């Protein structure tokens, strides 16, 4: 739908999210599949947050950051999943321009914050392994709060800057977004008049908030690996590596899909491939994060058993 007023730069007033409508025979199956994934994601991440808050043994910097990551993933997937699920059931898949920009703003902000949080968690592991004697001083509660607060403030600020450029573009049709959410890349394709300044600001801001934390994580793990290799005993090396294995796996899942998304040439990338990759880092990865951290973590499993026994009145 378009606005007929000539003075209004944005003539398109709503967008059509195409989603997975080219597979009508799979709509019910896909709805049930992603509903289960969404429920598991919410249950797993909320459980991690509850355990971190409830168990005194988890009141450490590592679990403080993990609790923040789980809370973030709960919000992150809730920005995308409800609209995705509605698209499988509703005939009307339109989204107003304002709702599209709102979804894009919060999604971009939370994605930025996740990049920063993963970098902070890498820094936490670096201090714990490479500077164990000064760890408690350098990573006290005040520092943890400052790092997390800075992540949230920076994420929302960068998102406001980048997404704030979108209304400066002109959309005069078509209005079909070939994805299941308001994707920045798709919106830029739909713009009928280009703004080099706006596109440069979007590109630079998005690149910085993903590339800089990633490089920080890579450098941190190079230093961590160097420190682990200098440990004399194999048991000590294994214990040191196990403390960061879960985080390394989460980083690999999250950044792996992003790298594939943006390194592969867009001209050679099919729309289905693009949507599958989008599903990976918006819906699937937030589900795996609590599973990865709980399956390999004795403290989390112990806290879960303790909370369950307390709730059953056995303690």
Short mmCIF file of the C-alpha atoms (twelve columns), coordinates in Angstrom:
data_MODEL
# 
_entry.id   MODEL 
# 
loop_
_atom_site.group_PDB 
_atom_site.id 
_atom_site.type_symbol 
_atom_site.label_atom_id 
_atom_site.label_alt_id 
_atom_site.label_comp_id 
_atom_site.label_asym_id 
_atom_site.label_seq_id 
_atom_site.Cartn_x 
_atom_site.Cartn_y 
_atom_site.Cartn_z 
_atom_site.pdbx_PDB_model_num 
ATOM 1   C CA . UNK A 1   0.000  0.000   0.000  1 
ATOM 2   C CA . UNK A 2   1.350  3.458   -0.866 1 
ATOM 3   C CA . UNK A 3   0.758  6.982   0.368  1 
ATOM 4   C CA . UNK A 4   -0.455 9.232   -2.443 1 
ATOM 5   C CA . UNK A 5   0.828  12.445  -0.849 1 
ATOM 6   C CA . UNK A 6   3.611  13.822  -3.033 1 
ATOM 7   C CA . UNK A 7   5.376  15.593  -0.163 1 
ATOM 8   C CA . UNK A 8   5.875  12.449  1.799  1 
ATOM 9   C CA . UNK A 9   9.188  10.764  0.956  1 
ATOM 10  C CA . UNK A 10  7.972  7.388   2.189  1 
ATOM 11  C CA . UNK A 11  5.083  6.450   -0.067 1 
ATOM 12  C CA . UNK A 12  4.921  2.851   1.139  1 
ATOM 13  C CA . UNK A 13  2.869  2.626   4.333  1 
ATOM 14  C CA . UNK A 14  3.135  -1.132  4.911  1 
ATOM 15  C CA . UNK A 15  5.286  -4.080  3.927  1 
ATOM 16  C CA . UNK A 16  4.383  -7.641  3.009  1 
ATOM 17  C CA . UNK A 17  6.508  -10.279 4.736  1 
ATOM 18  C CA . UNK A 18  6.714  -13.162 2.272  1 
ATOM 19  C CA . UNK A 19  8.190  -15.556 4.840  1 
ATOM 20  C CA . UNK A 20  7.752  -19.192 3.787  1 
ATOM 21  C CA . UNK A 21  4.520  -18.831 1.855  1 
ATOM 22  C CA . UNK A 22  6.010  -20.684 -1.149 1 
ATOM 23  C CA . UNK A 23  5.634  -23.940 0.852  1 
ATOM 24  C CA . UNK A 24  1.876  -24.022 1.631  1 
ATOM 25  C CA . UNK A 25  1.902  -27.768 2.263  1 
ATOM 26  C CA . UNK A 26  4.402  -27.316 5.110  1 
ATOM 27  C CA . UNK A 27  2.733  -24.407 6.920  1 
ATOM 28  C CA . UNK A 28  1.236  -26.484 9.758  1 
ATOM 29  C CA . UNK A 29  4.409  -28.529 10.238 1 
ATOM 30  C CA . UNK A 30  6.624  -25.417 10.249 1 
ATOM 31  C CA . UNK A 31  4.292  -23.663 12.681 1 
ATOM 32  C CA . UNK A 32  4.458  -26.581 15.142 1 
ATOM 33  C CA . UNK A 33  8.233  -26.939 14.680 1 
ATOM 34  C CA . UNK A 34  9.004  -23.298 15.403 1 
ATOM 35  C CA . UNK A 35  6.448  -23.152 18.191 1 
ATOM 36  C CA . UNK A 36  8.299  -25.992 19.940 1 
ATOM 37  C CA . UNK A 37  11.637 -24.243 19.302 1 
ATOM 38  C CA . UNK A 38  10.273 -20.992 20.723 1 
ATOM 39  C CA . UNK A 39  8.890  -22.709 23.838 1 
ATOM 40  C CA . UNK A 40  12.202 -24.531 24.420 1 
ATOM 41  C CA . UNK A 41  14.091 -21.254 23.922 1 
ATOM 42  C CA . UNK A 42  11.948 -19.385 26.439 1 
ATOM 43  C CA . UNK A 43  11.992 -22.222 28.975 1 
ATOM 44  C CA . UNK A 44  15.747 -22.803 28.703 1 
ATOM 45  C CA . UNK A 45  16.817 -19.173 28.884 1 
ATOM 46  C CA . UNK A 46  14.377 -18.223 31.641 1 
ATOM 47  C CA . UNK A 47  15.562 -21.251 33.623 1 
ATOM 48  C CA . UNK A 48  19.188 -20.078 33.314 1 
ATOM 49  C CA . UNK A 49  18.206 -16.599 34.562 1 
ATOM 50  C CA . UNK A 50  16.283 -18.081 37.520 1 
ATOM 51  C CA . UNK A 51  19.166 -20.381 38.474 1 
ATOM 52  C CA . UNK A 52  21.743 -17.578 38.285 1 
ATOM 53  C CA . UNK A 53  19.573 -15.387 40.532 1 
ATOM 54  C CA . UNK A 54  18.525 -18.133 42.972 1 
ATOM 55  C CA . UNK A 55  21.769 -20.046 43.570 1 
ATOM 56  C CA . UNK A 56  24.548 -18.349 45.550 1 
ATOM 57  C CA . UNK A 57  27.208 -20.544 43.943 1 
ATOM 58  C CA . UNK A 58  26.361 -18.990 40.574 1 
ATOM 59  C CA . UNK A 59  26.890 -15.434 41.828 1 
ATOM 60  C CA . UNK A 60  30.153 -15.089 39.908 1 
ATOM 61  C CA . UNK A 61  31.083 -12.885 36.931 1 
ATOM 62  C CA . UNK A 62  30.889 -15.778 34.451 1 
ATOM 63  C CA . UNK A 63  27.329 -16.665 35.448 1 
ATOM 64  C CA . UNK A 64  26.344 -13.026 35.787 1 
ATOM 65  C CA . UNK A 65  27.208 -12.579 32.114 1 
ATOM 66  C CA . UNK A 66  25.523 -15.883 31.245 1 
ATOM 67  C CA . UNK A 67  22.330 -14.724 32.976 1 
ATOM 68  C CA . UNK A 68  22.428 -11.501 30.975 1 
ATOM 69  C CA . UNK A 69  22.982 -13.460 27.763 1 
ATOM 70  C CA . UNK A 70  19.983 -15.696 28.539 1 
ATOM 71  C CA . UNK A 71  17.786 -12.693 29.317 1 
ATOM 72  C CA . UNK A 72  18.956 -11.084 26.081 1 
ATOM 73  C CA . UNK A 73  18.202 -14.232 24.053 1 
ATOM 74  C CA . UNK A 74  14.707 -14.366 25.558 1 
ATOM 75  C CA . UNK A 75  14.033 -10.816 24.330 1 
ATOM 76  C CA . UNK A 76  15.922 -11.376 21.065 1 
ATOM 77  C CA . UNK A 77  13.912 -14.368 19.915 1 
ATOM 78  C CA . UNK A 78  10.631 -12.818 21.152 1 
ATOM 79  C CA . UNK A 79  11.137 -9.923  18.728 1 
ATOM 80  C CA . UNK A 80  11.100 -12.369 15.789 1 
ATOM 81  C CA . UNK A 81  9.333  -15.635 16.709 1 
ATOM 82  C CA . UNK A 82  5.737  -14.413 17.356 1 
ATOM 83  C CA . UNK A 83  5.580  -12.684 13.957 1 
ATOM 84  C CA . UNK A 84  7.152  -15.756 12.334 1 
ATOM 85  C CA . UNK A 85  4.536  -18.040 13.913 1 
ATOM 86  C CA . UNK A 86  1.677  -15.715 12.972 1 
ATOM 87  C CA . UNK A 87  2.872  -15.804 9.364  1 
ATOM 88  C CA . UNK A 88  2.204  -19.540 9.184  1 
ATOM 89  C CA . UNK A 89  -1.436 -19.127 10.255 1 
ATOM 90  C CA . UNK A 90  -2.615 -15.713 9.034  1 
ATOM 91  C CA . UNK A 91  -3.460 -14.841 5.460  1 
ATOM 92  C CA . UNK A 92  -2.629 -11.193 6.086  1 
ATOM 93  C CA . UNK A 93  1.148  -10.920 6.449  1 
ATOM 94  C CA . UNK A 94  1.410  -7.174  6.167  1 
ATOM 95  C CA . UNK A 95  3.331  -5.026  8.641  1 
ATOM 96  C CA . UNK A 96  2.978  -1.275  8.884  1 
ATOM 97  C CA . UNK A 97  6.022  0.884   8.158  1 
ATOM 98  C CA . UNK A 98  6.131  1.984   11.813 1 
ATOM 99  C CA . UNK A 99  5.923  -1.590  13.133 1 
ATOM 100 C CA . UNK A 100 8.627  -2.663  10.685 1 
ATOM 101 C CA . UNK A 101 11.001 0.061   11.842 1 
ATOM 102 C CA . UNK A 102 10.206 -0.717  15.495 1 
ATOM 103 C CA . UNK A 103 10.954 -4.422  15.029 1 
ATOM 104 C CA . UNK A 104 14.140 -3.614  13.120 1 
ATOM 105 C CA . UNK A 105 15.284 -1.208  15.847 1 
ATOM 106 C CA . UNK A 106 14.882 -3.657  18.731 1 
ATOM 107 C CA . UNK A 107 16.220 -6.602  16.720 1 
ATOM 108 C CA . UNK A 108 19.314 -4.630  15.648 1 
ATOM 109 C CA . UNK A 109 19.890 -3.327  19.179 1 
ATOM 110 C CA . UNK A 110 19.691 -6.784  20.757 1 
ATOM 111 C CA . UNK A 111 21.924 -8.266  18.036 1 
ATOM 112 C CA . UNK A 112 24.528 -5.571  18.762 1 
ATOM 113 C CA . UNK A 113 24.296 -6.214  22.508 1 
ATOM 114 C CA . UNK A 114 24.776 -9.955  21.944 1 
ATOM 115 C CA . UNK A 115 28.005 -9.255  20.031 1 
ATOM 116 C CA . UNK A 116 29.268 -7.101  22.914 1 
ATOM 117 C CA . UNK A 117 28.217 -9.613  25.574 1 
ATOM 118 C CA . UNK A 118 30.005 -12.457 23.805 1 
ATOM 119 C CA . UNK A 119 33.131 -10.277 23.658 1 
ATOM 120 C CA . UNK A 120 32.840 -9.451  27.376 1 
ATOM 121 C CA . UNK A 121 32.481 -13.145 28.187 1 
ATOM 122 C CA . UNK A 122 35.649 -13.845 26.186 1 
ATOM 123 C CA . UNK A 123 37.435 -11.116 28.163 1 
ATOM 124 C CA . UNK A 124 36.179 -12.671 31.401 1 
ATOM 125 C CA . UNK A 125 37.632 -16.053 30.400 1 
ATOM 126 C CA . UNK A 126 40.886 -14.364 29.377 1 
ATOM 127 C CA . UNK A 127 41.270 -12.764 32.803 1 
ATOM 128 C CA . UNK A 128 40.322 -15.988 34.615 1 
ATOM 129 C CA . UNK A 129 42.901 -18.072 32.738 1 
ATOM 130 C CA . UNK A 130 45.695 -15.583 31.968 1 
ATOM 131 C CA . UNK A 131 45.482 -13.401 35.101 1 
ATOM 132 C CA . UNK A 132 43.960 -15.629 37.803 1 
ATOM 133 C CA . UNK A 133 45.640 -13.832 40.742 1 
ATOM 134 C CA . UNK A 134 44.130 -10.445 39.859 1 
ATOM 135 C CA . UNK A 135 40.849 -11.814 38.457 1 
ATOM 136 C CA . UNK A 136 38.663 -11.029 41.497 1 
ATOM 137 C CA . UNK A 137 39.943 -7.461  41.606 1 
ATOM 138 C CA . UNK A 138 39.694 -6.752  37.881 1 
ATOM 139 C CA . UNK A 139 36.287 -8.437  37.442 1 
ATOM 140 C CA . UNK A 140 34.373 -7.336  40.537 1 
ATOM 141 C CA . UNK A 141 30.626 -6.651  40.650 1 
ATOM 142 C CA . UNK A 142 31.033 -2.969  39.818 1 
ATOM 143 C CA . UNK A 143 33.097 -3.739  36.704 1 
ATOM 144 C CA . UNK A 144 30.592 -6.410  35.621 1 
ATOM 145 C CA . UNK A 145 27.703 -3.949  35.930 1 
ATOM 146 C CA . UNK A 146 29.630 -1.285  34.037 1 
ATOM 147 C CA . UNK A 147 30.494 -3.654  31.181 1 
ATOM 148 C CA . UNK A 148 26.932 -4.940  30.818 1 
ATOM 149 C CA . UNK A 149 25.441 -1.438  31.068 1 
ATOM 150 C CA . UNK A 150 27.869 -0.167  28.438 1 
ATOM 151 C CA . UNK A 151 26.840 -3.042  26.139 1 
ATOM 152 C CA . UNK A 152 23.134 -2.244  26.411 1 
ATOM 153 C CA . UNK A 153 23.631 1.521   26.032 1 
ATOM 154 C CA . UNK A 154 25.968 1.137   23.052 1 
ATOM 155 C CA . UNK A 155 23.713 -1.439  21.382 1 
ATOM 156 C CA . UNK A 156 20.631 0.759   21.533 1 
ATOM 157 C CA . UNK A 157 22.622 3.849   20.514 1 
ATOM 158 C CA . UNK A 158 24.148 2.195   17.448 1 
ATOM 159 C CA . UNK A 159 20.780 0.721   16.484 1 
ATOM 160 C CA . UNK A 160 19.121 4.142   16.801 1 
ATOM 161 C CA . UNK A 161 21.801 5.620   14.533 1 
ATOM 162 C CA . UNK A 162 21.567 2.902   11.874 1 
ATOM 163 C CA . UNK A 163 17.801 2.317   11.888 1 
ATOM 164 C CA . UNK A 164 17.221 6.074   12.138 1 
ATOM 165 C CA . UNK A 165 18.610 6.307   8.610  1 
ATOM 166 C CA . UNK A 166 15.915 4.053   7.140  1 
ATOM 167 C CA . UNK A 167 13.062 6.633   7.257  1 
ATOM 168 C CA . UNK A 168 15.398 8.952   5.328  1 
ATOM 169 C CA . UNK A 169 15.175 6.565   2.382  1 
ATOM 170 C CA . UNK A 170 12.318 6.612   -0.101 1 
ATOM 171 C CA . UNK A 171 10.047 3.581   -0.559 1 
ATOM 172 C CA . UNK A 172 7.651  3.782   -3.488 1 
ATOM 173 C CA . UNK A 173 7.115  0.088   -4.209 1 
ATOM 174 C CA . UNK A 174 7.289  -2.851  -4.438 1 
ATOM 175 C CA . UNK A 175 6.675  -3.459  -0.752 1 
ATOM 176 C CA . UNK A 176 7.415  -7.204  -0.488 1 
ATOM 177 C CA . UNK A 177 10.155 -8.218  1.970  1 
ATOM 178 C CA . UNK A 178 11.424 -11.663 1.031  1 
ATOM 179 C CA . UNK A 179 11.984 -12.742 4.623  1 
ATOM 180 C CA . UNK A 180 9.997  -13.465 7.792  1 
ATOM 181 C CA . UNK A 181 11.022 -10.235 9.579  1 
ATOM 182 C CA . UNK A 182 12.010 -6.682  8.704  1 
ATOM 183 C CA . UNK A 183 15.502 -7.269  7.398  1 
ATOM 184 C CA . UNK A 184 17.809 -4.275  6.861  1 
ATOM 185 C CA . UNK A 185 19.290 -5.799  3.711  1 
ATOM 186 C CA . UNK A 186 15.847 -6.320  2.186  1 
ATOM 187 C CA . UNK A 187 14.745 -2.787  3.091  1 
ATOM 188 C CA . UNK A 188 17.788 -1.312  1.367  1 
ATOM 189 C CA . UNK A 189 16.928 -3.331  -1.744 1 
ATOM 190 C CA . UNK A 190 13.372 -1.929  -1.722 1 
ATOM 191 C CA . UNK A 191 14.488 1.683   -1.491 1 
ATOM 192 C CA . UNK A 192 13.663 3.393   -4.798 1 
ATOM 193 C CA . UNK A 193 15.999 6.339   -4.250 1 
ATOM 194 C CA . UNK A 194 19.447 5.869   -2.799 1 
ATOM 195 C CA . UNK A 195 21.037 7.930   -0.046 1 
ATOM 196 C CA . UNK A 196 24.812 7.302   -0.046 1 
ATOM 197 C CA . UNK A 197 25.221 8.948   3.373  1 
ATOM 198 C CA . UNK A 198 22.450 6.876   4.977  1 
ATOM 199 C CA . UNK A 199 23.711 3.640   3.420  1 
ATOM 200 C CA . UNK A 200 27.291 4.397   4.491  1 
ATOM 201 C CA . UNK A 201 26.207 5.073   8.094  1 
ATOM 202 C CA . UNK A 202 24.196 1.830   8.156  1 
ATOM 203 C CA . UNK A 203 27.067 -0.183  6.651  1 
ATOM 204 C CA . UNK A 204 29.783 1.275   8.895  1 
ATOM 205 C CA . UNK A 205 27.775 1.006   12.127 1 
ATOM 206 C CA . UNK A 206 26.632 -2.569  11.447 1 
ATOM 207 C CA . UNK A 207 30.138 -3.623  10.412 1 
ATOM 208 C CA . UNK A 208 31.809 -2.097  13.469 1 
ATOM 209 C CA . UNK A 209 29.468 -3.626  16.062 1 
ATOM 210 C CA . UNK A 210 29.917 -7.097  14.562 1 
ATOM 211 C CA . UNK A 211 33.548 -7.001  13.403 1 
ATOM 212 C CA . UNK A 212 35.208 -5.276  16.390 1 
ATOM 213 C CA . UNK A 213 33.756 -7.656  19.048 1 
ATOM 214 C CA . UNK A 214 34.575 -10.640 16.811 1 
ATOM 215 C CA . UNK A 215 38.214 -9.561  16.435 1 
ATOM 216 C CA . UNK A 216 38.354 -8.963  20.205 1 
ATOM 217 C CA . UNK A 217 37.073 -12.514 20.793 1 
ATOM 218 C CA . UNK A 218 39.625 -13.969 18.350 1 
ATOM 219 C CA . UNK A 219 42.529 -12.134 20.029 1 
ATOM 220 C CA . UNK A 220 41.279 -13.168 23.479 1 
ATOM 221 C CA . UNK A 221 41.185 -16.823 22.515 1 
ATOM 222 C CA . UNK A 222 44.608 -16.678 20.899 1 
ATOM 223 C CA . UNK A 223 45.972 -15.427 24.228 1 
ATOM 224 C CA . UNK A 224 43.898 -17.997 26.133 1 
ATOM 225 C CA . UNK A 225 45.163 -20.841 23.928 1 
ATOM 226 C CA . UNK A 226 48.747 -19.651 24.386 1 
ATOM 227 C CA . UNK A 227 48.292 -19.624 28.168 1 
ATOM 228 C CA . UNK A 228 46.664 -23.081 28.188 1 
ATOM 229 C CA . UNK A 229 49.507 -24.589 26.170 1 
ATOM 230 C CA . UNK A 230 51.971 -23.356 28.797 1 
ATOM 231 C CA . UNK A 231 50.204 -25.318 31.560 1 
ATOM 232 C CA . UNK A 232 52.391 -28.280 32.459 1 
ATOM 233 C CA . UNK A 233 49.793 -30.937 33.333 1 
ATOM 234 C CA . UNK A 234 47.303 -32.297 30.829 1 
ATOM 235 C CA . UNK A 235 44.605 -32.274 33.525 1 
ATOM 236 C CA . UNK A 236 45.242 -28.564 34.106 1 
ATOM 237 C CA . UNK A 237 45.052 -27.838 30.385 1 
ATOM 238 C CA . UNK A 238 41.810 -29.786 30.086 1 
ATOM 239 C CA . UNK A 239 40.253 -27.996 33.057 1 
ATOM 240 C CA . UNK A 240 41.271 -24.578 31.725 1 
ATOM 241 C CA . UNK A 241 39.907 -25.317 28.266 1 
ATOM 242 C CA . UNK A 242 36.630 -26.723 29.631 1 
ATOM 243 C CA . UNK A 243 35.871 -23.375 31.315 1 
ATOM 244 C CA . UNK A 244 35.673 -21.642 27.926 1 
ATOM 245 C CA . UNK A 245 34.558 -24.497 25.632 1 
ATOM 246 C CA . UNK A 246 30.839 -23.684 25.954 1 
ATOM 247 C CA . UNK A 247 31.384 -20.008 25.215 1 
ATOM 248 C CA . UNK A 248 33.577 -20.854 22.229 1 
ATOM 249 C CA . UNK A 249 30.851 -23.116 20.829 1 
ATOM 250 C CA . UNK A 250 28.184 -20.412 21.282 1 
ATOM 251 C CA . UNK A 251 30.419 -17.859 19.550 1 
ATOM 252 C CA . UNK A 252 31.041 -20.291 16.688 1 
ATOM 253 C CA . UNK A 253 27.305 -20.860 16.171 1 
ATOM 254 C CA . UNK A 254 26.400 -17.167 16.325 1 
ATOM 255 C CA . UNK A 255 29.221 -15.705 14.280 1 
ATOM 256 C CA . UNK A 256 29.425 -18.687 11.931 1 
ATOM 257 C CA . UNK A 257 25.991 -17.986 10.463 1 
ATOM 258 C CA . UNK A 258 26.648 -14.224 10.342 1 
ATOM 259 C CA . UNK A 259 29.945 -14.751 8.505  1 
ATOM 260 C CA . UNK A 260 28.327 -17.089 5.985  1 
ATOM 261 C CA . UNK A 261 25.504 -14.583 5.562  1 
ATOM 262 C CA . UNK A 262 27.673 -11.595 4.774  1 
ATOM 263 C CA . UNK A 263 30.749 -13.215 3.208  1 
ATOM 264 C CA . UNK A 264 28.828 -15.156 0.563  1 
ATOM 265 C CA . UNK A 265 28.007 -12.951 -2.480 1 
ATOM 266 C CA . UNK A 266 24.413 -11.716 -2.249 1 
ATOM 267 C CA . UNK A 267 23.947 -12.107 -6.004 1 
ATOM 268 C CA . UNK A 268 24.692 -15.851 -5.763 1 
ATOM 269 C CA . UNK A 269 22.653 -16.374 -2.598 1 
ATOM 270 C CA . UNK A 270 19.149 -17.775 -3.063 1 
ATOM 271 C CA . UNK A 271 16.272 -16.232 -1.045 1 
ATOM 272 C CA . UNK A 272 15.654 -19.597 0.649  1 
ATOM 273 C CA . UNK A 273 19.303 -19.873 1.697  1 
ATOM 274 C CA . UNK A 274 19.151 -16.331 3.092  1 
ATOM 275 C CA . UNK A 275 16.021 -17.147 5.114  1 
ATOM 276 C CA . UNK A 276 17.501 -20.381 6.486  1 
ATOM 277 C CA . UNK A 277 20.595 -18.520 7.680  1 
ATOM 278 C CA . UNK A 278 18.358 -15.849 9.207  1 
ATOM 279 C CA . UNK A 279 16.478 -18.575 11.071 1 
ATOM 280 C CA . UNK A 280 19.751 -19.919 12.437 1 
ATOM 281 C CA . UNK A 281 20.869 -16.763 14.218 1 
ATOM 282 C CA . UNK A 282 17.432 -15.360 15.120 1 
ATOM 283 C CA . UNK A 283 15.547 -18.466 16.265 1 
ATOM 284 C CA . UNK A 284 17.744 -21.574 16.450 1 
ATOM 285 C CA . UNK A 285 20.919 -20.240 18.131 1 
ATOM 286 C CA . UNK A 286 19.043 -18.716 21.125 1 
ATOM 287 C CA . UNK A 287 17.576 -22.177 21.725 1 
ATOM 288 C CA . UNK A 288 20.980 -23.886 21.730 1 
ATOM 289 C CA . UNK A 289 22.726 -21.406 24.056 1 
ATOM 290 C CA . UNK A 290 21.159 -22.607 27.358 1 
ATOM 291 C CA . UNK A 291 21.473 -26.240 26.219 1 
ATOM 292 C CA . UNK A 292 25.193 -25.828 25.503 1 
ATOM 293 C CA . UNK A 293 25.878 -24.086 28.805 1 
ATOM 294 C CA . UNK A 294 23.848 -26.522 30.909 1 
ATOM 295 C CA . UNK A 295 24.911 -29.847 29.383 1 
ATOM 296 C CA . UNK A 296 28.627 -29.208 29.891 1 
ATOM 297 C CA . UNK A 297 28.362 -27.354 33.187 1 
ATOM 298 C CA . UNK A 298 28.297 -29.146 36.534 1 
ATOM 299 C CA . UNK A 299 27.501 -25.954 38.471 1 
ATOM 300 C CA . UNK A 300 24.391 -25.218 36.398 1 
ATOM 301 C CA . UNK A 301 23.172 -28.810 36.654 1 
ATOM 302 C CA . UNK A 302 23.841 -28.805 40.384 1 
ATOM 303 C CA . UNK A 303 21.927 -25.538 40.822 1 
ATOM 304 C CA . UNK A 304 19.012 -26.988 38.859 1 
ATOM 305 C CA . UNK A 305 18.847 -30.081 41.075 1 
ATOM 306 C CA . UNK A 306 19.037 -27.935 44.205 1 
ATOM 307 C CA . UNK A 307 16.229 -25.612 43.064 1 
ATOM 308 C CA . UNK A 308 14.058 -28.585 42.053 1 
ATOM 309 C CA . UNK A 309 14.574 -30.299 45.408 1 
ATOM 310 C CA . UNK A 310 13.776 -27.091 47.274 1 
ATOM 311 C CA . UNK A 311 10.583 -26.632 45.305 1 
ATOM 312 C CA . UNK A 312 9.580  -30.210 46.020 1 
ATOM 313 C CA . UNK A 313 10.045 -29.594 49.736 1 
ATOM 314 C CA . UNK A 314 12.840 -32.159 50.085 1 
ATOM 315 C CA . UNK A 315 15.313 -29.679 51.602 1 
# 
